[in-house]
Structures are given as structure tokens and as C-alpha cells.
Amino acid sequence: MSEANAMESVLSALNEGDRAEVAKFMKEEQARANMNSTSQEFTDMCFKTCVKNFRSDTIDNTEATCAANCINRFLDTNVFVFSK
Amino acid sequence: MAFGFGKGTESSSSALGSSADIRDRLKKQVQQEIQTSQATALISKISRSCYSSCIVDPQSSLSAADQECIQNCSSKFLQTFSVVSKEYVTRLQSEKRNLSQ
């Protein structure tokens, strides 16, 4: 049985209310997954910029502040570029 | 994505369980698969980033210093991810508030 057929038969075994709930759930999970992926990309970028000392295993206040600023300034940059 | 529902059995409602049962199992499975794929992606990023930072002159094996650097780097990366995600969510929420005013 192909994956598409398997999914179809699982969904058809759900009543209308449950099918709607699953659809809503999928949408929310998708949104959450997108947020997570975007955060991962931002982390990649900001980690490179902000964290350069690996003699310690914990980020200090300077690095944490830098990371927070990094993401905010990136979003500001996006807005700015878009507006010009 | 394999659903593992009624493997080797007829796909009738009674074999798969009640609608609520199927719904809950499906949700759980989807959630687990998403989490696994996100964790894998994150580990991949950490590997790449920490290799870049720590292994500047590749030798014939990872030295103790290399391993310590990678470990510290991985730990710091995860903490940075936490900071960045929180800040991102906070920022989006405040933008949303600004738009609705």
C-alpha cells in the first residue's frame, strides 16, 4: 500500500469532527515547525557573529545580548530593505 | 512516513480502532516525526558550525582539545538557539500587537 493510500484510508476512518481536528492540528504543527526552522537559520547566523570563545560551555551575558540584538537587527534590516 | 496502522490487516475501522483512537495516534505520530526531523536538522547545523569553528587545521584524528572545543561549542549553540527562538517569538508577538493598533 503506498503512503498516499495509507494516509487516505487512515483519514477516511475518522469521523468529520476528528478529521477537522486533525486538519487544524496539522496546520498548527506546520506553523510551529516553520518557526523552529527559521529560528535554527537565525541561530546559525547569530552564533557565527556572537560566539567566538569555546573555552567555556556556557554563553555569557555579552553573547546572549549579542544574539538577541542580532535577530532583532536582522528583522529590522528585512523591514528596512523591503521598505526602500 | 509509515503509519503502522493495521499492518497486514484489512483497513477497516474496527481493525484500526475508534475515530478518537486513530486521531490521537495520528497526532502523536506526526508530532514525533516532526520533532525527530527538526532535531536532526539542528544537530546537522551544530556539526557544521562547530567543525568550522574548532577544526581549523584537520589532523589525522580529533585531539582532546578538538573534542572539548566541539563539546563547548555544541552546548553554546543550543543555548544560543534558546535565546534566539525566544527573542524571535517575542518580536513576532510585538509586531502583531503593533499591527492590530
N, CA and C atoms of all chains as a GROMACS GRO file, in nm:
protein
  555
    1MET      N    1   0.086  -0.119   0.000
    1MET     CA    2   0.000   0.000   0.000
    1MET      C    3   0.089   0.123   0.000
    2SER      N    4   0.067   0.215  -0.095
    2SER     CA    5   0.151   0.334  -0.100
    2SER      C    6   0.120   0.424   0.018
    3GLU      N    7   0.211   0.518   0.045
    3GLU     CA    8   0.194   0.606   0.160
    3GLU      C    9   0.070   0.692   0.147
    4ALA      N   10   0.044   0.741   0.023
    4ALA     CA   11  -0.072   0.825   0.000
    4ALA      C   12  -0.201   0.746   0.028
    5ASN      N   13  -0.203   0.620  -0.015
    5ASN     CA   14  -0.320   0.536   0.010
    5ASN      C   15  -0.338   0.507   0.158
    6ALA      N   16  -0.225   0.485   0.225
    6ALA     CA   17  -0.230   0.458   0.369
    6ALA      C   18  -0.291   0.578   0.441
    7MET      N   19  -0.243   0.700   0.407
    7MET     CA   20  -0.293   0.823   0.467
    7MET      C   21  -0.442   0.838   0.440
    8GLU      N   22  -0.480   0.811   0.315
    8GLU     CA   23  -0.620   0.823   0.275
    8GLU      C   24  -0.709   0.732   0.358
    9SER      N   25  -0.666   0.609   0.375
    9SER     CA   26  -0.752   0.513   0.447
    9SER      C   27  -0.757   0.546   0.596
   10VAL      N   28  -0.648   0.602   0.650
   10VAL     CA   29  -0.650   0.646   0.790
   10VAL      C   30  -0.747   0.762   0.807
   11LEU      N   31  -0.739   0.860   0.718
   11LEU     CA   32  -0.828   0.976   0.727
   11LEU      C   33  -0.974   0.938   0.707
   12SER      N   34  -0.998   0.842   0.618
   12SER     CA   35  -1.137   0.805   0.592
   12SER      C   36  -1.198   0.730   0.710
   13ALA      N   37  -1.112   0.678   0.798
   13ALA     CA   38  -1.162   0.609   0.917
   13ALA      C   39  -1.198   0.706   1.028
   14LEU      N   40  -1.170   0.835   1.006
   14LEU     CA   41  -1.204   0.937   1.106
   14LEU      C   42  -1.342   0.994   1.079
   15ASN      N   43  -1.415   1.027   1.186
   15ASN     CA   44  -1.541   1.097   1.166
   15ASN      C   45  -1.511   1.244   1.134
   16GLU      N   46  -1.616   1.316   1.096
   16GLU     CA   47  -1.598   1.452   1.046
   16GLU      C   48  -1.529   1.543   1.148
   17GLY      N   49  -1.573   1.532   1.274
   17GLY     CA   50  -1.517   1.616   1.380
   17GLY      C   51  -1.369   1.589   1.400
   18ASP      N   52  -1.333   1.462   1.402
   18ASP     CA   53  -1.194   1.425   1.423
   18ASP      C   54  -1.108   1.462   1.303
   19ARG      N   55  -1.165   1.452   1.185
   19ARG     CA   56  -1.091   1.490   1.066
   19ARG      C   57  -1.058   1.640   1.069
   20ALA      N   58  -1.155   1.718   1.110
   20ALA     CA   59  -1.136   1.864   1.122
   20ALA      C   60  -1.029   1.894   1.227
   21GLU      N   61  -1.035   1.821   1.337
   21GLU     CA   62  -0.937   1.842   1.443
   21GLU      C   63  -0.796   1.809   1.394
   22VAL      N   64  -0.784   1.700   1.321
   22VAL     CA   65  -0.654   1.660   1.266
   22VAL      C   66  -0.604   1.766   1.167
   23ALA      N   67  -0.694   1.817   1.084
   23ALA     CA   68  -0.655   1.921   0.987
   23ALA      C   69  -0.602   2.044   1.058
   24LYS      N   70  -0.673   2.085   1.165
   24LYS     CA   71  -0.632   2.202   1.244
   24LYS      C   72  -0.496   2.176   1.309
   25PHE      N   73  -0.482   2.057   1.363
   25PHE     CA   74  -0.357   2.016   1.429
   25PHE      C   75  -0.240   2.021   1.330
   26MET      N   76  -0.261   1.968   1.210
   26MET     CA   77  -0.155   1.966   1.109
   26MET      C   78  -0.110   2.108   1.076
   27LYS      N   79  -0.209   2.197   1.064
   27LYS     CA   80  -0.180   2.336   1.031
   27LYS      C   81  -0.094   2.400   1.141
   28GLU      N   82  -0.132   2.375   1.266
   28GLU     CA   83  -0.058   2.432   1.380
   28GLU      C   84   0.083   2.375   1.389
   29GLU      N   85   0.095   2.245   1.368
   29GLU     CA   86   0.226   2.181   1.373
   29GLU      C   87   0.315   2.233   1.261
   30GLN      N   88   0.256   2.255   1.144
   30GLN     CA   89   0.332   2.309   1.031
   30GLN      C   90   0.386   2.446   1.066
   31ALA      N   91   0.300   2.530   1.123
   31ALA     CA   92   0.342   2.665   1.162
   31ALA      C   93   0.454   2.659   1.266
   32ARG      N   94   0.437   2.572   1.363
   32ARG     CA   95   0.538   2.558   1.466
   32ARG      C   96   0.670   2.509   1.407
   33ALA      N   97   0.663   2.414   1.316
   33ALA     CA   98   0.784   2.361   1.252
   33ALA      C   99   0.854   2.470   1.170
   34ASN      N  100   0.776   2.553   1.103
   34ASN     CA  101   0.835   2.664   1.026
   34ASN      C  102   0.908   2.762   1.117
   35MET      N  103   0.845   2.795   1.229
   35MET     CA  104   0.907   2.884   1.328
   35MET      C  105   1.039   2.825   1.375
   36ASN      N  106   1.037   2.697   1.406
   36ASN     CA  107   1.156   2.628   1.454
   36ASN      C  108   1.267   2.631   1.350
   37SER      N  109   1.233   2.603   1.226
   37SER     CA  110   1.332   2.604   1.117
   37SER      C  111   1.392   2.742   1.099
   38THR      N  112   1.307   2.844   1.100
   38THR     CA  113   1.356   2.981   1.085
   38THR      C  114   1.447   3.017   1.202
   39SER      N  115   1.408   2.981   1.323
   39SER     CA  116   1.492   3.006   1.440
   39SER      C  117   1.627   2.938   1.426
   40GLN      N  118   1.627   2.819   1.370
   40GLN     CA  119   1.753   2.747   1.350
   40GLN      C  120   1.844   2.824   1.253
   41GLU      N  121   1.786   2.876   1.147
   41GLU     CA  122   1.865   2.954   1.049
   41GLU      C  123   1.922   3.078   1.114
   42PHE      N  124   1.839   3.150   1.190
   42PHE     CA  125   1.885   3.270   1.260
   42PHE      C  126   1.996   3.236   1.359
   43THR      N  127   1.979   3.125   1.430
   43THR     CA  128   2.080   3.084   1.528
   43THR      C  129   2.214   3.061   1.459
   44ASP      N  130   2.211   2.995   1.346
   44ASP     CA  131   2.331   2.969   1.269
   44ASP      C  132   2.406   3.099   1.241
   45MET      N  133   2.331   3.196   1.192
   45MET     CA  134   2.387   3.325   1.156
   45MET      C  135   2.439   3.400   1.279
   46CYS      N  136   2.358   3.406   1.383
   46CYS     CA  137   2.394   3.485   1.501
   46CYS      C  138   2.501   3.418   1.586
   47PHE      N  139   2.506   3.289   1.584
   47PHE     CA  140   2.610   3.216   1.657
   47PHE      C  141   2.747   3.252   1.600
   48LYS      N  142   2.754   3.256   1.469
   48LYS     CA  143   2.878   3.289   1.399
   48LYS      C  144   2.925   3.429   1.437
   49THR      N  145   2.829   3.522   1.445
   49THR     CA  146   2.860   3.661   1.475
   49THR      C  147   2.896   3.682   1.622
   50CYS      N  148   2.827   3.613   1.710
   50CYS     CA  149   2.832   3.647   1.852
   50CYS      C  150   2.917   3.558   1.942
   51VAL      N  151   2.936   3.433   1.903
   51VAL     CA  152   3.002   3.339   1.994
   51VAL      C  153   3.132   3.292   1.932
   52LYS      N  154   3.244   3.336   1.994
   52LYS     CA  155   3.373   3.302   1.936
   52LYS      C  156   3.467   3.234   2.034
   53ASN      N  157   3.428   3.228   2.160
   53ASN     CA  158   3.514   3.169   2.262
   53ASN      C  159   3.459   3.032   2.303
   54PHE      N  160   3.538   2.929   2.283
   54PHE     CA  161   3.492   2.793   2.314
   54PHE      C  162   3.571   2.729   2.428
   55ARG      N  163   3.625   2.813   2.516
   55ARG     CA  164   3.692   2.759   2.635
   55ARG      C  165   3.590   2.736   2.746
   56SER      N  166   3.469   2.790   2.725
   56SER     CA  167   3.362   2.770   2.824
   56SER      C  168   3.245   2.700   2.756
   57ASP      N  169   3.159   2.633   2.836
   57ASP     CA  170   3.044   2.564   2.774
   57ASP      C  171   2.913   2.639   2.797
   58THR      N  172   2.924   2.761   2.851
   58THR     CA  173   2.804   2.840   2.878
   58THR      C  174   2.818   2.979   2.818
   59ILE      N  175   2.713   3.028   2.753
   59ILE     CA  176   2.720   3.162   2.697
   59ILE      C  177   2.707   3.266   2.807
   60ASP      N  178   2.784   3.374   2.797
   60ASP     CA  179   2.777   3.479   2.899
   60ASP      C  180   2.677   3.586   2.856
   61ASN      N  181   2.661   3.689   2.940
   61ASN     CA  182   2.562   3.794   2.913
   61ASN      C  183   2.589   3.869   2.783
   62THR      N  184   2.718   3.893   2.756
   62THR     CA  185   2.756   3.963   2.633
   62THR      C  186   2.708   3.886   2.511
   63GLU      N  187   2.735   3.757   2.513
   63GLU     CA  188   2.698   3.673   2.398
   63GLU      C  189   2.546   3.662   2.384
   64ALA      N  190   2.476   3.650   2.498
   64ALA     CA  191   2.329   3.640   2.495
   64ALA      C  192   2.268   3.769   2.440
   65THR      N  193   2.319   3.882   2.488
   65THR     CA  194   2.270   4.013   2.440
   65THR      C  195   2.297   4.029   2.292
   66CYS      N  196   2.418   3.990   2.252
   66CYS     CA  197   2.454   3.997   2.110
   66CYS      C  198   2.357   3.917   2.026
   67ALA      N  199   2.325   3.795   2.071
   67ALA     CA  200   2.234   3.708   1.995
   67ALA      C  201   2.095   3.770   1.983
   68ALA      N  202   2.044   3.825   2.093
   68ALA     CA  203   1.912   3.890   2.091
   68ALA      C  204   1.914   4.011   1.998
   69ASN      N  205   2.019   4.092   2.007
   69ASN     CA  206   2.032   4.207   1.918
   69ASN      C  207   2.041   4.163   1.773
   70CYS      N  208   2.118   4.057   1.751
   70CYS     CA  209   2.140   4.004   1.616
   70CYS      C  210   2.008   3.974   1.547
   71ILE      N  211   1.921   3.897   1.612
   71ILE     CA  212   1.795   3.861   1.548
   71ILE      C  213   1.706   3.984   1.527
   72ASN      N  214   1.703   4.074   1.626
   72ASN     CA  215   1.622   4.194   1.612
   72ASN      C  216   1.672   4.285   1.499
   73ARG      N  217   1.802   4.304   1.490
   73ARG     CA  218   1.858   4.389   1.384
   73ARG      C  219   1.838   4.323   1.247
   74PHE      N  220   1.843   4.192   1.243
   74PHE     CA  221   1.818   4.125   1.116
   74PHE      C  222   1.675   4.150   1.069
   75LEU      N  223   1.580   4.139   1.162
   75LEU     CA  224   1.440   4.164   1.128
   75LEU      C  225   1.420   4.310   1.088
   76ASP      N  226   1.487   4.401   1.160
   76ASP     CA  227   1.482   4.543   1.123
   76ASP      C  228   1.536   4.562   0.982
   77THR      N  229   1.645   4.494   0.952
   77THR     CA  230   1.707   4.505   0.819
   77THR      C  231   1.609   4.460   0.712
   78ASN      N  232   1.543   4.349   0.738
   78ASN     CA  233   1.441   4.298   0.645
   78ASN      C  234   1.336   4.402   0.615
   79VAL      N  235   1.283   4.461   0.722
   79VAL     CA  236   1.179   4.563   0.708
   79VAL      C  237   1.232   4.682   0.628
   80PHE      N  238   1.353   4.723   0.663
   80PHE     CA  239   1.414   4.839   0.600
   80PHE      C  240   1.436   4.817   0.451
   81VAL      N  241   1.496   4.704   0.417
   81VAL     CA  242   1.522   4.671   0.277
   81VAL      C  243   1.391   4.665   0.199
   82PHE      N  244   1.291   4.608   0.261
   82PHE     CA  245   1.162   4.591   0.196
   82PHE      C  246   1.094   4.725   0.171
   83SER      N  247   1.121   4.821   0.263
   83SER     CA  248   1.052   4.949   0.253
   83SER      C  249   1.118   5.042   0.151
   84LYS      N  250   1.241   5.009   0.108
   84LYS     CA  251   1.313   5.100   0.016
   84LYS      C  252   1.294   5.060  -0.130
   85MET      N  253   0.661   0.855   0.545
   85MET     CA  254   0.608   0.838   0.682
   85MET      C  255   0.523   0.712   0.689
   86ALA      N  256   0.564   0.614   0.765
   86ALA     CA  257   0.485   0.491   0.778
   86ALA      C  258   0.390   0.507   0.896
   87PHE      N  259   0.266   0.471   0.878
   87PHE     CA  260   0.169   0.494   0.984
   87PHE      C  261   0.160   0.380   1.084
   88GLY      N  262   0.199   0.261   1.040
   88GLY     CA  263   0.194   0.147   1.133
   88GLY      C  264   0.055   0.117   1.180
   89PHE      N  265  -0.044   0.155   1.104
   89PHE     CA  266  -0.182   0.124   1.140
   89PHE      C  267  -0.222  -0.005   1.072
   90GLY      N  268  -0.272  -0.099   1.147
   90GLY     CA  269  -0.326  -0.223   1.091
   90GLY      C  270  -0.235  -0.288   0.989
   91LYS      N  271  -0.110  -0.300   1.023
   91LYS     CA  272  -0.016  -0.364   0.929
   91LYS      C  273  -0.057  -0.506   0.903
   92GLY      N  274  -0.068  -0.540   0.776
   92GLY     CA  275  -0.100  -0.677   0.738
   92GLY      C  276  -0.244  -0.714   0.769
   93THR      N  277  -0.326  -0.613   0.801
   93THR     CA  278  -0.469  -0.642   0.824
   93THR      C  279  -0.551  -0.559   0.727
   94GLU      N  280  -0.681  -0.592   0.719
   94GLU     CA  281  -0.771  -0.515   0.634
   94GLU      C  282  -0.787  -0.376   0.695
   95SER      N  283  -0.793  -0.274   0.611
   95SER     CA  284  -0.808  -0.140   0.667
   95SER      C  285  -0.955  -0.108   0.691
   96SER      N  286  -1.013  -0.172   0.792
   96SER     CA  287  -1.150  -0.139   0.831
   96SER      C  288  -1.143  -0.063   0.962
   97SER      N  289  -1.245   0.013   0.993
   97SER     CA  290  -1.244   0.096   1.113
   97SER      C  291  -1.222   0.011   1.237
   98SER      N  292  -1.281  -0.103   1.243
   98SER     CA  293  -1.271  -0.183   1.365
   98SER      C  294  -1.128  -0.232   1.386
   99ALA      N  295  -1.057  -0.260   1.277
   99ALA     CA  296  -0.919  -0.307   1.291
   99ALA      C  297  -0.828  -0.193   1.336
  100LEU      N  298  -0.857  -0.068   1.289
  100LEU     CA  299  -0.771   0.044   1.322
  100LEU      C  300  -0.805   0.105   1.458
  101GLY      N  301  -0.930   0.084   1.503
  101GLY     CA  302  -0.969   0.143   1.631
  101GLY      C  303  -1.077   0.246   1.609
  102SER      N  304  -1.118   0.312   1.718
  102SER     CA  305  -1.222   0.415   1.706
  102SER      C  306  -1.164   0.540   1.641
  103SER      N  307  -1.252   0.627   1.597
  103SER     CA  308  -1.208   0.750   1.533
  103SER      C  309  -1.119   0.831   1.627
  104ALA      N  310  -1.161   0.842   1.752
  104ALA     CA  311  -1.084   0.920   1.850
  104ALA      C  312  -0.946   0.858   1.872
  105ASP      N  313  -0.945   0.725   1.876
  105ASP     CA  314  -0.822   0.649   1.893
  105ASP      C  315  -0.724   0.678   1.780
  106ILE      N  316  -0.776   0.666   1.657
  106ILE     CA  317  -0.693   0.690   1.538
  106ILE      C  318  -0.643   0.833   1.538
  107ARG      N  319  -0.734   0.926   1.568
  107ARG     CA  320  -0.700   1.067   1.570
  107ARG      C  321  -0.582   1.092   1.664
  108ASP      N  322  -0.590   1.039   1.786
  108ASP     CA  323  -0.485   1.062   1.886
  108ASP      C  324  -0.353   0.998   1.845
  109ARG      N  325  -0.358   0.878   1.791
  109ARG     CA  326  -0.236   0.811   1.749
  109ARG      C  327  -0.171   0.883   1.631
  110LEU      N  328  -0.256   0.931   1.541
  110LEU     CA  329  -0.206   1.003   1.424
  110LEU      C  330  -0.136   1.133   1.468
  111LYS      N  331  -0.200   1.206   1.557
  111LYS     CA  332  -0.143   1.331   1.607
  111LYS      C  333  -0.008   1.305   1.674
  112LYS      N  334  -0.005   1.202   1.756
  112LYS     CA  335   0.118   1.170   1.829
  112LYS      C  336   0.229   1.134   1.731
  113GLN      N  337   0.196   1.053   1.631
  113GLN     CA  338   0.296   1.009   1.536
  113GLN      C  339   0.351   1.126   1.454
  114VAL      N  340   0.260   1.212   1.410
  114VAL     CA  341   0.303   1.330   1.332
  114VAL      C  342   0.395   1.417   1.416
  115GLN      N  343   0.356   1.439   1.540
  115GLN     CA  344   0.436   1.522   1.630
  115GLN      C  345   0.575   1.464   1.648
  116GLN      N  346   0.584   1.333   1.671
  116GLN     CA  347   0.712   1.268   1.692
  116GLN      C  348   0.800   1.278   1.569
  117GLU      N  349   0.739   1.259   1.452
  117GLU     CA  350   0.818   1.262   1.329
  117GLU      C  351   0.872   1.402   1.301
  118ILE      N  352   0.788   1.503   1.328
  118ILE     CA  353   0.833   1.641   1.310
  118ILE      C  354   0.948   1.671   1.405
  119GLN      N  355   0.932   1.631   1.532
  119GLN     CA  356   1.036   1.658   1.631
  119GLN      C  357   1.167   1.592   1.592
  120THR      N  358   1.159   1.467   1.545
  120THR     CA  359   1.279   1.395   1.504
  120THR      C  360   1.349   1.467   1.389
  121SER      N  361   1.271   1.511   1.291
  121SER     CA  362   1.334   1.574   1.176
  121SER      C  363   1.393   1.710   1.212
  122GLN      N  364   1.331   1.781   1.306
  122GLN     CA  365   1.386   1.909   1.350
  122GLN      C  366   1.513   1.889   1.431
  123ALA      N  367   1.512   1.788   1.516
  123ALA     CA  368   1.631   1.759   1.597
  123ALA      C  369   1.747   1.721   1.507
  124THR      N  370   1.720   1.641   1.405
  124THR     CA  371   1.824   1.600   1.310
  124THR      C  372   1.882   1.722   1.238
  125ALA      N  373   1.795   1.813   1.196
  125ALA     CA  374   1.841   1.934   1.127
  125ALA      C  375   1.928   2.018   1.219
  126LEU      N  376   1.889   2.029   1.345
  126LEU     CA  377   1.964   2.110   1.441
  126LEU      C  378   2.103   2.050   1.466
  127ILE      N  379   2.108   1.919   1.482
  127ILE     CA  380   2.235   1.852   1.504
  127ILE      C  381   2.328   1.872   1.385
  128SER      N  382   2.271   1.866   1.268
  128SER     CA  383   2.348   1.888   1.146
  128SER      C  384   2.410   2.027   1.144
  129LYS      N  385   2.330   2.127   1.185
  129LYS     CA  386   2.378   2.265   1.191
  129LYS      C  387   2.490   2.280   1.292
  130ILE      N  388   2.472   2.218   1.408
  130ILE     CA  389   2.573   2.226   1.513
  130ILE      C  390   2.704   2.165   1.463
  131SER      N  391   2.694   2.050   1.400
  131SER     CA  392   2.812   1.982   1.346
  131SER      C  393   2.889   2.073   1.252
  132ARG      N  394   2.817   2.129   1.159
  132ARG     CA  395   2.880   2.212   1.059
  132ARG      C  396   2.944   2.336   1.121
  133SER      N  397   2.867   2.402   1.207
  133SER     CA  398   2.914   2.524   1.269
  133SER      C  399   3.035   2.498   1.358
  134CYS      N  400   3.028   2.394   1.438
  134CYS     CA  401   3.136   2.368   1.533
  134CYS      C  402   3.259   2.308   1.465
  135TYR      N  403   3.237   2.238   1.357
  135TYR     CA  404   3.353   2.192   1.280
  135TYR      C  405   3.428   2.314   1.226
  136SER      N  406   3.351   2.405   1.172
  136SER     CA  407   3.406   2.530   1.119
  136SER      C  408   3.486   2.606   1.222
  137SER      N  409   3.431   2.615   1.343
  137SER     CA  410   3.494   2.694   1.448
  137SER      C  411   3.612   2.623   1.512
  138CYS      N  412   3.603   2.494   1.527
  138CYS     CA  413   3.701   2.420   1.609
  138CYS      C  414   3.811   2.349   1.532
  139ILE      N  415   3.779   2.304   1.413
  139ILE     CA  416   3.878   2.225   1.338
  139ILE      C  417   3.934   2.312   1.226
  140VAL      N  418   4.033   2.388   1.264
  140VAL     CA  419   4.091   2.485   1.171
  140VAL      C  420   4.198   2.419   1.083
  141ASP      N  421   4.267   2.323   1.140
  141ASP     CA  422   4.377   2.257   1.068
  141ASP      C  423   4.362   2.105   1.087
  142PRO      N  424   4.282   2.041   1.000
  142PRO     CA  425   4.248   1.900   1.020
  142PRO      C  426   4.371   1.810   1.028
  143GLN      N  427   4.376   1.731   1.135
  143GLN     CA  428   4.484   1.633   1.153
  143GLN      C  429   4.430   1.494   1.124
  144SER      N  430   4.504   1.393   1.166
  144SER     CA  431   4.462   1.256   1.134
  144SER      C  432   4.360   1.200   1.233
  145SER      N  433   4.330   1.277   1.338
  145SER     CA  434   4.222   1.239   1.430
  145SER      C  435   4.180   1.361   1.511
  146LEU      N  436   4.070   1.349   1.586
  146LEU     CA  437   4.026   1.459   1.672
  146LEU      C  438   4.104   1.453   1.803
  147SER      N  439   4.178   1.558   1.833
  147SER     CA  440   4.251   1.563   1.959
  147SER      C  441   4.156   1.588   2.074
  148ALA      N  442   4.208   1.576   2.196
  148ALA     CA  443   4.128   1.604   2.316
  148ALA      C  444   4.083   1.750   2.315
  149ALA      N  445   4.171   1.838   2.272
  149ALA     CA  446   4.138   1.980   2.263
  149ALA      C  447   4.026   2.003   2.160
  150ASP      N  448   4.037   1.933   2.046
  150ASP     CA  449   3.932   1.941   1.944
  150ASP      C  450   3.797   1.902   2.003
  151GLN      N  451   3.797   1.789   2.073
  151GLN     CA  452   3.671   1.737   2.129
  151GLN      C  453   3.612   1.831   2.232
  152GLU      N  454   3.697   1.890   2.314
  152GLU     CA  455   3.648   1.982   2.416
  152GLU      C  456   3.587   2.106   2.350
  153CYS      N  457   3.655   2.155   2.247
  153CYS     CA  458   3.604   2.271   2.174
  153CYS      C  459   3.467   2.240   2.114
  154ILE      N  460   3.457   2.122   2.050
  154ILE     CA  461   3.331   2.083   1.987
  154ILE      C  462   3.219   2.071   2.091
  155GLN      N  463   3.252   2.013   2.205
  155GLN     CA  464   3.153   1.998   2.312
  155GLN      C  465   3.106   2.133   2.364
  156ASN      N  466   3.200   2.221   2.392
  156ASN     CA  467   3.165   2.355   2.440
  156ASN      C  468   3.084   2.432   2.337
  157CYS      N  469   3.129   2.419   2.212
  157CYS     CA  470   3.061   2.487   2.102
  157CYS      C  471   2.917   2.438   2.089
  158SER      N  472   2.897   2.306   2.094
  158SER     CA  473   2.762   2.248   2.082
  158SER      C  474   2.672   2.298   2.194
  159SER      N  475   2.725   2.298   2.314
  159SER     CA  476   2.650   2.346   2.429
  159SER      C  477   2.610   2.492   2.410
  160LYS      N  478   2.704   2.574   2.369
  160LYS     CA  479   2.677   2.716   2.348
  160LYS      C  480   2.577   2.738   2.233
  161PHE      N  481   2.588   2.656   2.131
  161PHE     CA  482   2.496   2.669   2.017
  161PHE      C  483   2.352   2.647   2.061
  162LEU      N  484   2.331   2.542   2.141
  162LEU     CA  485   2.196   2.512   2.190
  162LEU      C  486   2.141   2.625   2.276
  163GLN      N  487   2.229   2.683   2.359
  163GLN     CA  488   2.185   2.795   2.443
  163GLN      C  489   2.151   2.917   2.356
  164THR      N  490   2.231   2.938   2.253
  164THR     CA  491   2.206   3.049   2.161
  164THR      C  492   2.074   3.028   2.089
  165PHE      N  493   2.047   2.903   2.050
  165PHE     CA  494   1.920   2.868   1.985
  165PHE      C  495   1.803   2.904   2.074
  166SER      N  496   1.818   2.876   2.203
  166SER     CA  497   1.714   2.907   2.300
  166SER      C  498   1.690   3.058   2.307
  167VAL      N  499   1.797   3.134   2.317
  167VAL     CA  500   1.787   3.281   2.322
  167VAL      C  501   1.721   3.335   2.195
  168VAL      N  502   1.770   3.290   2.082
  168VAL     CA  503   1.721   3.340   1.953
  168VAL      C  504   1.573   3.305   1.932
  169SER      N  505   1.533   3.181   1.961
  169SER     CA  506   1.392   3.142   1.944
  169SER      C  507   1.300   3.226   2.029
  170LYS      N  508   1.338   3.243   2.156
  170LYS     CA  509   1.256   3.322   2.248
  170LYS      C  510   1.242   3.464   2.198
  171GLU      N  511   1.354   3.523   2.155
  171GLU     CA  512   1.355   3.660   2.108
  171GLU      C  513   1.270   3.674   1.982
  172TYR      N  514   1.278   3.577   1.895
  172TYR     CA  515   1.202   3.577   1.770
  172TYR      C  516   1.052   3.574   1.798
  173VAL      N  517   1.011   3.485   1.886
  173VAL     CA  518   0.869   3.475   1.924
  173VAL      C  519   0.821   3.606   1.986
  174THR      N  520   0.901   3.660   2.077
  174THR     CA  521   0.868   3.788   2.143
  174THR      C  522   0.850   3.898   2.040
  175ARG      N  523   0.943   3.906   1.947
  175ARG     CA  524   0.939   4.008   1.843
  175ARG      C  525   0.815   3.994   1.756
  176LEU      N  526   0.784   3.873   1.716
  176LEU     CA  527   0.666   3.849   1.632
  176LEU      C  528   0.539   3.890   1.705
  177GLN      N  529   0.532   3.859   1.834
  177GLN     CA  530   0.415   3.895   1.913
  177GLN      C  531   0.398   4.045   1.922
  178SER      N  532   0.510   4.118   1.937
  178SER     CA  533   0.500   4.264   1.950
  178SER      C  534   0.466   4.326   1.814
  179GLU      N  535   0.514   4.268   1.705
  179GLU     CA  536   0.478   4.316   1.572
  179GLU      C  537   0.330   4.297   1.548
  180LYS      N  538   0.279   4.182   1.595
  180LYS     CA  539   0.137   4.152   1.580
  180LYS      C  540   0.051   4.253   1.655
  181ARG      N  541   0.097   4.288   1.777
  181ARG     CA  542   0.025   4.388   1.857
  181ARG      C  543   0.028   4.522   1.786
  182ASN      N  544   0.144   4.559   1.730
  182ASN     CA  545   0.157   4.687   1.661
  182ASN      C  546   0.062   4.695   1.542
  183LEU      N  547   0.048   4.584   1.471
  183LEU     CA  548  -0.036   4.583   1.352
  183LEU      C  549  -0.184   4.598   1.387
  184SER      N  550  -0.223   4.543   1.501
  184SER     CA  551  -0.366   4.546   1.538
  184SER      C  552  -0.404   4.676   1.608
  185GLN      N  553  -0.311   4.773   1.613
  185GLN     CA  554  -0.344   4.901   1.678
  185GLN      C  555  -0.375   5.008   1.576
   0.00000   0.00000   0.00000
